Amino acid sequence: MELKETEKRLLEAVSHIVENDGFTK
């Protein structure tokens, strides 16, 4: 259960970074 929450948070953080850095480049 804890791993799933961590994975979801990591995915959200990565998605945010990609949206900020990925779309900018």
PDB file with SEQRES, HELIX, SHEET and CRYST1 records, atoms N, CA, C and O in Angstrom:
SEQRES   1 A   25  MET GLU LEU LYS GLU THR GLU LYS ARG LEU LEU GLU ALA          
SEQRES   2 A   25  VAL SER HIS ILE VAL GLU ASN ASP GLY PHE THR LYS              
HELIX    1 AA1 GLU A    2  ILE A   17  1                                  16    
HELIX    2 AA2 VAL A   18  GLY A   22  3                                   5    
HELIX    3 AA3 PHE A   23  THR A   24  1                                   2    
CRYST1    1.000    1.000    1.000  90.00  90.00  90.00 P 1           1          
ATOM      1  N   MET A   1       0.855  -1.211   0.000  1.00  0.00           N  
ATOM      2  CA  MET A   1       0.000   0.000   0.000  1.00  0.00           C  
ATOM      3  C   MET A   1       0.888   1.257   0.000  1.00  0.00           C  
ATOM      4  O   MET A   1       0.629   2.213  -0.732  1.00  0.00           O  
ATOM      5  N   GLU A   2       1.912   1.236   0.814  1.00  0.00           N  
ATOM      6  CA  GLU A   2       2.781   2.433   0.888  1.00  0.00           C  
ATOM      7  C   GLU A   2       3.516   2.637  -0.436  1.00  0.00           C  
ATOM      8  O   GLU A   2       3.710   3.767  -0.885  1.00  0.00           O  
ATOM      9  N   LEU A   3       3.913   1.547  -1.041  1.00  0.00           N  
ATOM     10  CA  LEU A   3       4.660   1.647  -2.302  1.00  0.00           C  
ATOM     11  C   LEU A   3       3.781   2.293  -3.371  1.00  0.00           C  
ATOM     12  O   LEU A   3       4.248   3.110  -4.165  1.00  0.00           O  
ATOM     13  N   LYS A   4       2.501   1.916  -3.378  1.00  0.00           N  
ATOM     14  CA  LYS A   4       1.594   2.486  -4.391  1.00  0.00           C  
ATOM     15  C   LYS A   4       1.499   3.994  -4.211  1.00  0.00           C  
ATOM     16  O   LYS A   4       1.524   4.742  -5.189  1.00  0.00           O  
ATOM     17  N   GLU A   5       1.391   4.441  -2.973  1.00  0.00           N  
ATOM     18  CA  GLU A   5       1.284   5.894  -2.723  1.00  0.00           C  
ATOM     19  C   GLU A   5       2.565   6.591  -3.175  1.00  0.00           C  
ATOM     20  O   GLU A   5       2.517   7.664  -3.777  1.00  0.00           O  
ATOM     21  N   THR A   6       3.687   5.985  -2.887  1.00  0.00           N  
ATOM     22  CA  THR A   6       4.973   6.591  -3.281  1.00  0.00           C  
ATOM     23  C   THR A   6       5.081   6.649  -4.798  1.00  0.00           C  
ATOM     24  O   THR A   6       5.547   7.637  -5.366  1.00  0.00           O  
ATOM     25  N   GLU A   7       4.644   5.580  -5.438  1.00  0.00           N  
ATOM     26  CA  GLU A   7       4.732   5.553  -6.913  1.00  0.00           C  
ATOM     27  C   GLU A   7       3.837   6.636  -7.502  1.00  0.00           C  
ATOM     28  O   GLU A   7       4.213   7.310  -8.461  1.00  0.00           O  
ATOM     29  N   LYS A   8       2.653   6.798  -6.922  1.00  0.00           N  
ATOM     30  CA  LYS A   8       1.727   7.813  -7.452  1.00  0.00           C  
ATOM     31  C   LYS A   8       2.335   9.205  -7.272  1.00  0.00           C  
ATOM     32  O   LYS A   8       2.239  10.047  -8.165  1.00  0.00           O  
ATOM     33  N   ARG A   9       2.958   9.442  -6.125  1.00  0.00           N  
ATOM     34  CA  ARG A   9       3.558  10.769  -5.871  1.00  0.00           C  
ATOM     35  C   ARG A   9       4.730  10.974  -6.825  1.00  0.00           C  
ATOM     36  O   ARG A   9       4.910  12.066  -7.364  1.00  0.00           O  
ATOM     37  N   LEU A  10       5.506   9.955  -7.031  1.00  0.00           N  
ATOM     38  CA  LEU A  10       6.665  10.081  -7.931  1.00  0.00           C  
ATOM     39  C   LEU A  10       6.184  10.373  -9.355  1.00  0.00           C  
ATOM     40  O   LEU A  10       6.745  11.220 -10.050  1.00  0.00           O  
ATOM     41  N   LEU A  11       5.150   9.666  -9.771  1.00  0.00           N  
ATOM     42  CA  LEU A  11       4.621   9.875 -11.126  1.00  0.00           C  
ATOM     43  C   LEU A  11       4.108  11.307 -11.269  1.00  0.00           C  
ATOM     44  O   LEU A  11       4.313  11.951 -12.298  1.00  0.00           O  
ATOM     45  N   GLU A  12       3.437  11.797 -10.221  1.00  0.00           N  
ATOM     46  CA  GLU A  12       2.919  13.174 -10.286  1.00  0.00           C  
ATOM     47  C   GLU A  12       4.073  14.170 -10.374  1.00  0.00           C  
ATOM     48  O   GLU A  12       4.013  15.136 -11.135  1.00  0.00           O  
ATOM     49  N   ALA A  13       5.114  13.929  -9.594  1.00  0.00           N  
ATOM     50  CA  ALA A  13       6.267  14.846  -9.612  1.00  0.00           C  
ATOM     51  C   ALA A  13       6.941  14.799 -10.977  1.00  0.00           C  
ATOM     52  O   ALA A  13       7.289  15.839 -11.536  1.00  0.00           O  
ATOM     53  N   VAL A  14       7.123  13.621 -11.504  1.00  0.00           N  
ATOM     54  CA  VAL A  14       7.767  13.489 -12.826  1.00  0.00           C  
ATOM     55  C   VAL A  14       6.909  14.167 -13.882  1.00  0.00           C  
ATOM     56  O   VAL A  14       7.419  14.870 -14.755  1.00  0.00           O  
ATOM     57  N   SER A  15       5.606  13.951 -13.796  1.00  0.00           N  
ATOM     58  CA  SER A  15       4.700  14.560 -14.786  1.00  0.00           C  
ATOM     59  C   SER A  15       4.821  16.081 -14.728  1.00  0.00           C  
ATOM     60  O   SER A  15       4.845  16.752 -15.760  1.00  0.00           O  
ATOM     61  N   HIS A  16       4.896  16.611 -13.521  1.00  0.00           N  
ATOM     62  CA  HIS A  16       4.995  18.070 -13.366  1.00  0.00           C  
ATOM     63  C   HIS A  16       6.317  18.577 -13.953  1.00  0.00           C  
ATOM     64  O   HIS A  16       6.351  19.600 -14.636  1.00  0.00           O  
ATOM     65  N   ILE A  17       7.389  17.858 -13.681  1.00  0.00           N  
ATOM     66  CA  ILE A  17       8.708  18.279 -14.189  1.00  0.00           C  
ATOM     67  C   ILE A  17       8.717  18.195 -15.714  1.00  0.00           C  
ATOM     68  O   ILE A  17       9.215  19.097 -16.387  1.00  0.00           O  
ATOM     69  N   VAL A  18       8.174  17.126 -16.247  1.00  0.00           N  
ATOM     70  CA  VAL A  18       8.150  16.955 -17.712  1.00  0.00           C  
ATOM     71  C   VAL A  18       7.321  18.067 -18.339  1.00  0.00           C  
ATOM     72  O   VAL A  18       7.687  18.606 -19.383  1.00  0.00           O  
ATOM     73  N   GLU A  19       6.210  18.409 -17.708  1.00  0.00           N  
ATOM     74  CA  GLU A  19       5.353  19.463 -18.264  1.00  0.00           C  
ATOM     75  C   GLU A  19       6.077  20.802 -18.233  1.00  0.00           C  
ATOM     76  O   GLU A  19       5.902  21.627 -19.130  1.00  0.00           O  
ATOM     77  N   ASN A  20       6.881  21.015 -17.215  1.00  0.00           N  
ATOM     78  CA  ASN A  20       7.586  22.298 -17.093  1.00  0.00           C  
ATOM     79  C   ASN A  20       8.846  22.317 -17.957  1.00  0.00           C  
ATOM     80  O   ASN A  20       9.095  23.280 -18.681  1.00  0.00           O  
ATOM     81  N   ASP A  21       9.631  21.257 -17.877  1.00  0.00           N  
ATOM     82  CA  ASP A  21      10.902  21.221 -18.615  1.00  0.00           C  
ATOM     83  C   ASP A  21      10.709  20.618 -20.004  1.00  0.00           C  
ATOM     84  O   ASP A  21      11.309  21.078 -20.975  1.00  0.00           O  
ATOM     85  N   GLY A  22       9.882  19.602 -20.092  1.00  0.00           N  
ATOM     86  CA  GLY A  22       9.673  18.930 -21.383  1.00  0.00           C  
ATOM     87  C   GLY A  22       9.043  19.862 -22.409  1.00  0.00           C  
ATOM     88  O   GLY A  22       9.524  19.971 -23.536  1.00  0.00           O  
ATOM     89  N   PHE A  23       7.975  20.527 -22.018  1.00  0.00           N  
ATOM     90  CA  PHE A  23       7.288  21.392 -22.981  1.00  0.00           C  
ATOM     91  C   PHE A  23       8.104  22.645 -23.284  1.00  0.00           C  
ATOM     92  O   PHE A  23       8.025  23.196 -24.382  1.00  0.00           O  
ATOM     93  N   THR A  24       8.880  23.086 -22.313  1.00  0.00           N  
ATOM     94  CA  THR A  24       9.686  24.293 -22.532  1.00  0.00           C  
ATOM     95  C   THR A  24      10.731  24.019 -23.614  1.00  0.00           C  
ATOM     96  O   THR A  24      10.963  24.855 -24.487  1.00  0.00           O  
ATOM     97  N   LYS A  25      11.357  22.847 -23.550  1.00  0.00           N  
ATOM     98  CA  LYS A  25      12.406  22.503 -24.521  1.00  0.00           C  
ATOM     99  C   LYS A  25      11.712  22.017 -25.784  1.00  0.00           C  
ATOM    100  O   LYS A  25      12.378  21.664 -26.757  1.00  0.00           O  
TER     101      LYS A  25                                                      
END                                                                             
